[in-house]
Amino acid sequence: MSVFFNIAEKFISINGEGVKAGQTAVFIRFTGCNLCCSYCDTKWANEKNAPYEKMTAEKIVDYIKSTGIKNVTLTGGEPLIQDNIKLLLELIAKEKELCCEIETNGSVDLKRFSDIVNRPSFTMDYKLPSSGMEEYMLTENFKLLTLRDTVKFVSGSHEDLNRAKEIMDKFELYGRVNLYISPVFGSIQPVKIVKFMTKNKMNDVNLQLQMHKIIWDADMKGV
């Protein structure tokens, strides 16, 4: 029996953020999310009546391979709450030429995916106070992450920046995972983040601007 996923959109663009920022990637966006962040820029994909295309795991992999693009980003919504998502991750992992990344919101237990051979890399958000969702963060996930993974702190205020540093310090994340601080678009000036990072002598931390929002309109879909 075939397993189907609800795909809000699929497209080729560049990675706007993360370790592979600026590189071409094929994006698969799933509908639905278990959180509701104050600054979410894809709320349209999380609504119950969000438009979607039903695709089997095999069809998704076939589409990815047909693009000729090796970088794959699974995003949402929240990819890891999808029924039978592990099946899709295992199929993608078998395609040795693909380099798959999952954007996950920090509230989903990553342990059940850690045994996948050639598993995808995780880009895990840690939701800071301004998101309104920090109480749902699973800090146990930090133990499973390595330098192939990323922890991203989307910051919209000085309070957020202080909390991001507190988490990095408490869980000794420096040098263990790739660390990024990104501004909530339109809420904080990047120069304030730079000043915070230099004042606090934050080594092994990257300031990340959302490149796709600089190139295209901030609300544009499919980019």
C-alpha positions in Angstrom: 0.0 0.0 0.0 1.4 3.4 -1.0 2.2 6.1 1.6 1.2 9.6 0.6 2.4 13.0 1.8 0.7 16.4 1.4 3.2 18.6 -0.4 2.4 22.3 -0.2 5.1 23.2 -2.9 8.2 21.8 -4.5 10.7 24.0 -6.4 14.3 24.6 -7.2 16.0 27.7 -5.8 19.1 28.5 -3.7 19.5 27.8 -0.1 18.8 31.1 1.6 20.4 30.2 4.9 22.5 27.5 6.7 25.7 25.8 5.8 24.9 25.6 2.1 23.6 29.1 1.8 23.9 30.3 -1.8 24.0 26.8 -3.3 21.2 25.5 -5.5 18.8 23.2 -3.8 15.5 21.4 -4.4 12.9 22.2 -1.8 10.0 19.9 -0.6 7.6 21.8 1.6 5.1 19.8 3.7 1.8 21.1 5.0 1.1 21.3 8.7 3.0 22.3 11.8 2.7 21.6 15.5 3.8 25.0 16.5 2.6 28.6 15.7 5.5 31.0 15.9 4.8 34.7 16.1 7.0 35.5 13.1 6.2 32.4 11.0 6.5 33.3 7.3 4.8 30.1 6.0 1.6 30.1 8.0 -0.3 29.6 4.8 1.2 26.1 4.5 0.1 25.3 8.1 -3.6 26.0 7.6 -6.1 23.1 7.5 -7.3 24.2 4.1 -3.8 24.8 2.7 -3.5 23.7 -0.9 -1.4 20.6 -1.5 -0.4 17.9 -3.9 -0.5 14.3 -2.7 2.7 12.5 -3.5 4.1 9.1 -2.6 7.6 8.8 -1.1 8.7 7.2 -4.4 7.3 10.0 -6.5 9.0 12.6 -4.2 12.4 10.9 -4.7 11.8 10.6 -8.4 11.0 14.3 -8.6 14.1 15.2 -6.6 16.3 13.0 -8.9 14.7 14.5 -12.0 15.9 18.0 -11.1 19.6 17.1 -11.3 20.1 19.1 -8.1 22.0 17.2 -5.3 21.1 19.5 -2.3 17.7 18.6 -0.9 15.8 20.6 1.7 12.8 19.2 3.5 10.8 22.0 5.1 7.3 23.0 6.1 5.4 23.3 8.2 7.2 20.6 10.2 8.5 17.7 8.1 9.1 15.4 11.1 5.5 15.3 12.2 4.4 13.8 8.9 3.1 10.2 9.1 5.6 7.7 7.8 8.3 10.4 7.2 11.0 8.0 8.3 10.2 5.9 5.2 10.9 8.9 2.9 14.1 9.8 4.8 15.3 6.2 4.3 14.6 6.3 0.6 16.4 9.6 0.2 19.3 8.3 2.2 19.8 5.4 -0.2 20.5 7.9 -3.0 24.2 8.4 -2.3 24.5 11.4 -4.6 21.9 13.4 -2.7 22.7 15.7 0.3 19.6 16.0 2.3 18.8 18.6 5.0 15.7 18.7 7.2 14.5 22.0 8.7 12.9 21.1 12.0 11.4 23.3 14.7 13.1 21.9 17.8 10.0 20.4 19.3 10.3 16.9 17.7 12.3 14.1 19.2 15.2 13.4 16.8 16.2 10.1 18.4 14.0 7.9 16.2 15.7 9.2 13.1 19.3 9.0 14.3 19.7 5.3 13.3 19.1 6.0 9.6 22.2 5.0 7.6 23.5 8.1 5.8 20.8 10.1 7.6 20.0 13.6 6.5 21.5 16.5 8.4 19.2 18.4 10.8 18.8 22.2 10.9 17.1 22.6 14.2 15.6 25.8 15.3 15.7 26.8 18.9 12.7 28.9 19.4 13.5 32.0 21.5 11.1 34.1 23.7 9.7 36.3 20.9 8.5 33.2 19.0 6.1 32.4 21.9 7.1 28.7 21.5 10.2 28.2 23.6 8.3 26.0 26.1 8.1 23.3 23.5 11.8 23.0 22.8 13.4 19.6 23.4 17.0 20.3 24.5 17.6 16.5 24.7 18.0 16.8 20.9 21.3 18.6 21.4 23.0 15.4 22.5 22.2 13.8 19.1 23.6 16.6 16.9 27.1 16.7 15.4 29.1 19.0 13.1 27.0 17.8 10.2 24.0 19.5 11.8 23.0 23.1 12.6 21.2 24.9 15.4 19.6 28.1 14.4 18.5 30.9 16.7 16.0 33.3 15.0 16.2 36.4 17.1 13.9 39.4 17.1 15.1 41.3 20.2 17.9 41.8 22.7 16.2 39.4 25.0 16.3 36.8 22.3 20.0 37.3 21.8 20.7 36.9 25.5 18.7 33.8 25.6 20.5 32.3 22.5 23.9 32.9 24.2 22.6 31.4 27.4 21.5 28.2 25.6 24.8 28.0 23.6 26.8 28.3 26.9 24.6 26.0 29.0 24.7 23.1 26.5 28.2 23.8 25.3 27.2 23.9 21.6 30.3 25.8 20.4 32.4 23.7 18.0 30.0 20.7 18.3 27.3 21.9 15.8 27.1 24.7 13.3 25.6 27.7 15.1 23.7 30.5 13.4 21.9 33.6 14.6 19.3 35.0 12.2 17.3 38.2 12.6 13.5 38.0 12.5 13.0 39.8 9.2 12.0 43.4 9.9 12.2 43.2 13.7 15.9 43.7 14.5 18.8 45.3 12.6 21.6 42.9 11.7 24.1 45.4 13.0 22.7 44.9 16.5 23.4 41.2 16.3 26.9 41.9 15.1 27.5 44.2 18.1 26.1 41.6 20.4 28.3 38.9 19.0 31.5 41.0 19.2 30.7 42.4 22.6 30.3 38.8 23.9 33.3 37.4 22.0 31.1 34.7 20.4 33.4 32.4 18.5 32.2 29.7 16.2 28.8 31.4 15.7 27.6 32.7 12.4 25.4 35.7 11.6 22.9 34.5 8.9 20.8 36.8 6.8 17.9 35.2 4.9 19.4 35.5 1.4 16.1 34.6 -0.4 14.4 37.5 1.3 17.0 39.9 0.0 16.9 38.6 -3.5 13.2 38.3 -3.8 10.1 39.8 -2.2 10.0 38.7 1.4 6.6 37.1 1.0 7.2 35.4 -2.3 6.4 31.7 -2.5 8.5 29.1 -4.4 11.8 30.7 -3.8 
